[in-house]
Amino acid sequence: MTPRAPRAAERAALAAAALGARAFFLAAASRATGVPWRDLALRFDGHVYLAVAKTWPRLYQGVPSFLPMFRGSEYFTGWFPLYPVLIRAAAVLVGDARAAALAVSFAASAAAVLLFRRLAGSFTTRPGLAASLFCFFPATWLVTGSLAFVEPVFLCALLAAALAALEDRPGACAAAAAAAMLAQKTGFLVLPIALALVAARRGRRGLRAFAPLGLALLAPTALQLYLWRTFGDPLVNFHVQRDIFGGAMFGWPFAAFVSGALTPSPLGGGAARALIASSGAFYLFVAAAAWRRARADERPLLAWLLIVLVPHFCLAGHWAFFSLPRLLLMGAPPALLLSLPLLPRGERWLLFAAPLVLLPFFAGLLDVARAEVIVQGAWPPGYFAFASEALR
């Protein structure tokens, strides 16, 4: 089935809903935490992406010159370069790197919603409903689209690759997959996702036609060669990520998930752990329901979702559980589409369920408040005030 393009009015409404929700959330988060909205761009991983953006065009080099609390720049290689480059480009227009980081996140979120709406036309008769849900759900998507996160840029590249796979455009698919691999460490999963969509649509002949997809690997290869030349270690970024996760990155399936849900942690109290556990349970439930339905038209989406779930539920380390909602976002598009058959039809239930759109806002604000307590304790006193001036 060829993706059905939404009309201009529907595209405008979806973009406005996505942008409006994020602007409202940013304002609410600023009020709830007392942090100026521009400085919210420094929270979570935002300050790292802004620091990398400031190193352009000599990516990852010279961080101690403007953040002297760091002795070297190797730590920053653990964050991939596409989002920082976009921040640097947007800062030329916006004039403030913090605002530029938020602007890129907003714009990429709206673009991802529109791409998802087009993709949804291939799999459901209710693509407008699916895209409307994707403006707000899951809650982590609202948070990451409202603050300085890489996920909106990453999901844009992922959805563009998926659309190109469905539309038989191997060159565009390779370019989008390359962008995904320069945006996020899990970008390599875009390749099997795209191939699963091609195989479901055109079979083995289609896979042969998509041989150019292998060219996408040139982008991450070039990045690793650059890091090798700069830092003397071709895997310096992976070593950084391994250290952040606390050693071994993979373990027994579900071990970190169960342990994180049941064990108290300074990274989050019972409410935070319950929200993260419910997020993981949502993806697992949708996958199980789709597997049980065993519908042929849903196989590409189920394959996509399983490609995301299997490695992420095998992650180990103390960050594996608390990072799970963000890591699973690349499975949100198929999960939402696979959950639609579980929803009742008719307009009455929509009116009844409309107030539930507030739940992602409350969950997101709890997440931001929790993170604010953690980051203020994890970084030296005055670090964020200094970074606010140094990273403008």
C-alpha positions as MATLAB code, in Angstrom:
seq = 'MTPRAPRAAERAALAAAALGARAFFLAAASRATGVPWRDLALRFDGHVYLAVAKTWPRLYQGVPSFLPMFRGSEYFTGWFPLYPVLIRAAAVLVGDARAAALAVSFAASAAAVLLFRRLAGSFTTRPGLAASLFCFFPATWLVTGSLAFVEPVFLCALLAAALAALEDRPGACAAAAAAAMLAQKTGFLVLPIALALVAARRGRRGLRAFAPLGLALLAPTALQLYLWRTFGDPLVNFHVQRDIFGGAMFGWPFAAFVSGALTPSPLGGGAARALIASSGAFYLFVAAAAWRRARADERPLLAWLLIVLVPHFCLAGHWAFFSLPRLLLMGAPPALLLSLPLLPRGERWLLFAAPLVLLPFFAGLLDVARAEVIVQGAWPPGYFAFASEALR';
ca = [
       0.000    0.000    0.000;
       1.353    3.428   -0.926;
       1.404    5.973    1.918;
      -1.461    8.421    1.627;
      -0.461   12.050    1.868;
      -2.526   14.176    4.266;
      -4.148   17.368    3.028;
      -2.533   20.731    3.644;
      -5.110   21.700    6.283;
      -4.560   18.479    8.201;
      -0.787   18.888    8.016;
      -1.056   22.424    9.346;
      -3.335   21.325   12.202;
      -1.009   18.482   13.201;
       2.065   20.716   13.105;
       0.270   23.361   15.171;
      -0.818   20.755   17.733;
       2.711   19.366   18.050;
       4.304   22.802   18.374;
       1.615   24.135   20.713;
       1.882   21.151   23.049;
       5.638   21.578   23.266;
       5.503   25.316   23.835;
       2.970   24.794   26.618;
       5.083   22.053   28.189;
       8.243   24.171   28.050;
       6.458   27.053   29.773;
       4.959   24.711   32.387;
       8.336   23.059   33.054;
       9.996   26.445   33.462;
       7.354   27.552   35.938;
       7.420   24.272   37.865;
      11.211   24.185   38.260;
      11.949   27.913   38.412;
      14.518   27.475   35.625;
      14.368   30.081   32.801;
      13.072   28.458   29.637;
      16.326   28.974   27.724;
      18.303   27.321   30.514;
      16.044   24.285   30.369;
      17.998   23.516   27.186;
      20.937   22.677   29.475;
      19.092   19.972   31.400;
      19.332   16.242   30.765;
      21.891   15.844   27.915;
      21.285   19.325   26.524;
      24.427   20.922   27.934;
      26.536   18.188   26.314;
      24.977   18.723   22.886;
      25.447   22.474   23.258;
      29.096   21.967   24.182;
      29.658   19.799   21.109;
      27.889   22.414   18.973;
      30.285   25.051   20.261;
      33.281   23.011   19.036;
      32.212   23.286   15.380;
      33.983   23.043   12.926;
      36.580   21.109   14.979;
      33.999   18.730   16.434;
      34.651   17.459   19.965;
      37.893   19.404   20.281;
      38.793   22.138   22.775;
      35.901   21.755   25.243;
      38.114   22.714   28.253;
      38.708   26.128   26.653;
      35.124   27.165   27.475;
      34.227   24.541   30.119;
      37.454   24.407   32.183;
      35.956   21.952   34.693;
      36.619   19.260   32.082;
      40.215   18.138   31.608;
      39.656   16.724   28.130;
      37.086   16.398   25.382;
      36.848   12.595   25.142;
      33.737   12.454   27.355;
      31.730   14.418   24.785;
      32.351   11.924   21.978;
      29.665    9.707   23.534;
      27.049   12.017   21.985;
      26.672   11.881   18.215;
      27.197   14.969   16.034;
      24.103   15.545   13.862;
      22.019   17.351   16.488;
      24.918   19.624   17.590;
      25.591   20.580   13.961;
      21.914   21.510   13.527;
      22.061   23.541   16.749;
      25.068   25.445   15.449;
      23.294   26.158   12.152;
      20.096   27.300   13.892;
      22.060   29.519   16.283;
      23.134   31.632   13.303;
      19.470   32.560   12.829;
      18.269   32.527   16.446;
      21.307   34.190   18.000;
      21.352   32.052   21.158;
      22.522   28.448   21.153;
      20.167   27.477   23.996;
      17.134   28.789   22.113;
      18.493   27.209   18.920;
      18.650   23.779   20.595;
      15.012   24.096   21.655;
      13.985   25.413   18.217;
      15.585   22.430   16.482;
      13.833   20.073   18.878;
      10.466   21.769   18.281;
      10.833   21.792   14.502;
      12.039   18.193   14.329;
       9.157   17.062   16.563;
       6.568   18.670   14.280;
       8.279   17.220   11.203;
       8.324   13.760   12.806;
       4.568   13.971   13.461;
       3.945   14.829    9.799;
       6.184   12.005    8.602;
       4.395    9.624   10.940;
       1.017   10.736    9.566;
       2.156    9.852    6.058;
       3.541    6.513    7.223;
       0.316    5.728    9.087;
      -1.602    5.957    5.805;
       0.048    2.691    4.763;
      -1.138    0.712    7.773;
      -4.420    2.049    9.120;
      -7.691    3.606    8.031;
      -7.343    6.055   10.938;
      -4.040    7.806   10.178;
      -5.299   11.152   11.478;
      -6.104    9.653   14.881;
      -2.710    7.940   15.003;
      -0.891   11.175   14.211;
      -2.980   13.126   16.732;
      -1.968   10.666   19.434;
       1.651   10.987   18.353;
       1.546   14.720   19.049;
       1.344   13.919   22.784;
       2.004   10.229   23.382;
       4.044    8.607   24.741;
       4.855   11.009   27.547;
       8.605   10.689   26.934;
       8.059   11.845   23.367;
       6.459   15.054   24.651;
       9.370   15.675   27.044;
      12.085   14.992   24.495;
      10.344   17.126   21.895;
      10.017   20.051   24.283;
      13.571   20.207   25.640;
      17.032   19.819   24.108;
      17.000   16.132   23.217;
      18.267   14.319   20.121;
      15.204   12.066   19.867;
      13.157   14.378   17.573;
      15.996   14.575   15.030;
      16.589   10.847   15.333;
      12.914    9.949   14.862;
      12.731   12.248   11.829;
      15.562   10.318   10.200;
      14.054    6.970   11.198;
      10.602    7.832    9.840;
      12.100    9.251    6.643;
      13.993    5.985    6.141;
      10.839    3.945    6.770;
       8.839    6.010    4.273;
      11.580    5.718    1.656;
      11.601    1.943    2.166;
       7.835    1.768    1.593;
       8.035    4.059   -1.441;
      10.863    2.099   -3.125;
      13.453    4.885   -2.876;
      16.690    3.128   -1.874;
      18.886    6.223   -2.266;
      16.685    8.332    0.006;
      16.444    5.440    2.450;
      20.236    5.181    2.612;
      20.596    8.940    3.182;
      18.012    8.923    5.992;
      19.603    5.858    7.603;
      23.003    7.567    7.482;
      21.495   10.618    9.214;
      20.002    8.372   11.903;
      23.400    6.783   12.556;
      24.967   10.234   12.939;
      22.213   11.292   15.334;
      21.983    8.501   17.879;
      24.028    5.503   18.986;
      21.135    3.137   18.222;
      20.843    4.443   14.667;
      22.239    1.210   13.232;
      18.869   -0.413   14.042;
      17.341    1.680   11.263;
      18.973   -0.643    8.711;
      17.180   -3.853    9.780;
      13.948   -1.883   10.262;
      14.107   -0.546    6.700;
      14.970   -3.989    5.324;
      12.052   -5.552    7.215;
       9.683   -3.051    5.602;
      11.162   -3.699    2.149;
      10.983   -7.476    2.576;
       7.343   -7.298    3.678;
       6.444   -5.130    0.695;
       8.515   -6.591   -2.153;
      10.155   -9.795   -0.940;
      13.683  -10.876   -1.834;
      13.726   -8.959   -5.100;
      13.046   -5.817   -3.176;
      15.961   -6.532   -0.837;
      18.310   -6.804   -3.823;
      17.048   -3.464   -5.116;
      17.904   -1.931   -1.743;
      21.556   -2.951   -1.871;
      22.492    0.801   -1.895;
      21.276    0.897    1.711;
      24.715   -0.411    2.627;
      26.147    2.961    1.630;
      24.597    4.375    4.807;
      27.415    2.708    6.734;
      29.891    5.126    5.175;
      28.656    7.928    7.460;
      29.352    6.236   10.820;
      32.575    4.803    9.412;
      33.737    8.320    8.555;
      32.829    9.475   12.062;
      34.840    6.692   13.689;
      37.836    7.416   11.451;
      37.626   11.088   12.437;
      37.565   10.152   16.131;
      40.497    7.796   15.579;
      42.542   10.550   13.993;
      41.547   13.082   16.674;
      41.727   10.991   19.857;
      43.818    8.004   18.824;
      40.993    5.551   19.544;
      38.482    4.565   16.817;
      35.973    3.431   19.471;
      36.412    6.244   21.974;
      32.695    7.136   21.836;
      31.629    3.556   22.538;
      34.036    3.326   25.445;
      32.481    6.491   26.882;
      28.989    5.017   26.575;
      30.117    1.760   28.166;
      31.550    3.646   31.133;
      28.342    5.681   31.491;
      26.293    2.481   31.593;
      28.639    1.139   34.247;
      30.575   -1.574   32.441;
      28.925   -4.359   30.444;
      26.144   -2.967   28.266;
      24.203   -6.226   27.798;
      22.962   -8.887   30.169;
      20.106  -11.344   30.630;
      16.787  -10.319   28.996;
      14.559   -8.262   31.325;
      17.054   -8.495   34.211;
      17.753   -4.749   34.346;
      14.064   -3.960   33.745;
      12.829   -6.090   36.638;
      15.647   -4.975   38.936;
      15.072   -1.302   38.125;
      11.335   -1.553   38.689;
      11.671   -3.248   42.086;
      14.872   -1.782   43.550;
      15.007    1.708   45.155;
      17.482    3.990   43.421;
      18.800    7.539   43.869;
      17.953    8.045   40.184;
      14.229    7.949   40.909;
      11.638    7.157   43.558;
       8.708    4.794   43.405;
       6.583    7.055   41.206;
       9.360    7.442   38.626;
      10.037    3.719   38.594;
       6.328    2.983   38.173;
       6.077    5.339   35.181;
       9.119    3.778   33.519;
       7.832    0.267   34.182;
       4.440    1.162   32.722;
       6.165    2.553   29.622;
       8.027   -0.695   29.065;
       4.885   -2.708   29.788;
       2.973   -0.733   27.130;
       5.412   -1.709   24.391;
       5.494   -5.331   25.505;
       1.694   -5.546   25.709;
       1.218   -4.072   22.235;
       3.799   -6.461   20.767;
       2.131   -9.445   22.456;
      -1.332   -8.383   21.238;
      -0.094   -7.953   17.659;
       1.683  -11.309   17.787;
      -1.543  -12.964   18.938;
      -3.621  -11.268   16.214;
      -1.114  -12.554   13.614;
      -2.390  -10.252   10.869;
      -0.328  -10.288    7.694;
      -0.669   -6.523    7.188;
       0.791   -5.904   10.652;
       3.908   -8.055   10.213;
       6.176   -5.186    9.080;
       5.184   -3.108   12.106;
       5.605   -6.033   14.487;
       9.040   -6.766   13.014;
       9.984   -3.099   13.495;
       8.823   -3.155   17.108;
      10.616   -6.407   17.926;
      13.868   -5.133   16.377;
      13.666   -2.299   18.922;
      12.492   -4.284   21.941;
      14.872   -7.254   21.864;
      18.209   -5.415   22.282;
      16.878   -2.738   24.616;
      15.370   -5.190   27.097;
      18.768   -6.928   27.189;
      20.648   -3.785   28.259;
      22.577   -3.886   31.518;
      24.050   -1.276   33.840;
      22.536    1.230   36.251;
      21.222    3.481   33.445;
      19.557    0.685   31.469;
      16.218    0.921   33.267;
      16.013    4.702   33.622;
      17.009    5.286   29.983;
      14.462    2.784   28.680;
      11.575    5.175   27.812;
      13.904    7.294   25.645;
      15.585    4.303   24.030;
      12.243    2.698   23.179;
      10.941    5.825   21.429;
      12.133    4.451   18.099;
       9.500    1.774   18.650;
       6.741    4.304   19.350;
       5.577    4.639   15.690;
       4.841    0.928   15.191;
       3.545    0.572   18.758;
       0.998    3.344   18.245;
      -0.159    1.888   14.930;
      -0.413   -1.609   16.404;
      -2.415   -0.282   19.370;
      -5.131    1.285   17.205;
      -7.100   -1.990   16.783;
      -7.352   -2.078   20.576;
      -9.151    1.281   20.666;
     -12.941    1.482   20.265;
     -14.378    3.183   17.216;
     -16.776    6.120   17.314;
     -16.610    9.743   18.395;
     -18.118    9.386   21.849;
     -15.122    7.625   23.323;
     -12.858   10.293   21.831;
     -14.723   13.014   23.714;
     -14.545   10.939   26.881;
     -10.813   10.234   26.443;
      -9.788   13.769   25.427;
      -8.916   14.855   29.013;
      -6.405   11.996   29.151;
      -4.151   14.132   26.975;
      -3.184   15.891   30.217;
      -1.545   12.718   31.555;
       1.591   13.041   29.408;
       2.000   16.629   30.673;
       1.823   15.546   34.323;
       4.126   12.568   33.746;
       6.564   14.762   31.845;
       6.639   17.434   34.535;
       7.334   14.783   37.162;
      10.225   13.579   35.013;
      11.662   17.089   34.633;
      11.331   17.777   38.370;
      13.031   14.460   39.183;
      15.841   15.176   36.737;
      16.379   18.659   38.158;
      17.027   17.207   41.621;
      19.406   14.608   40.173;
      21.445   16.949   37.964;
      21.824   19.570   40.665;
      23.314   16.904   42.900;
      25.417   15.267   40.177;
      27.199   18.402   38.922;
      29.341   20.847   40.915;
      27.545   23.824   42.505;
      27.271   26.667   40.030;
      27.969   24.459   37.004;
      24.725   25.239   35.194;
      24.970   28.967   35.864;
      28.470   28.909   34.378;
      27.350   26.727   31.455;
      24.445   29.071   30.737;
      26.938   31.852   30.031;
      29.564   29.701   28.319;
      27.181   27.921   25.937;
      25.061   30.812   24.691;
];
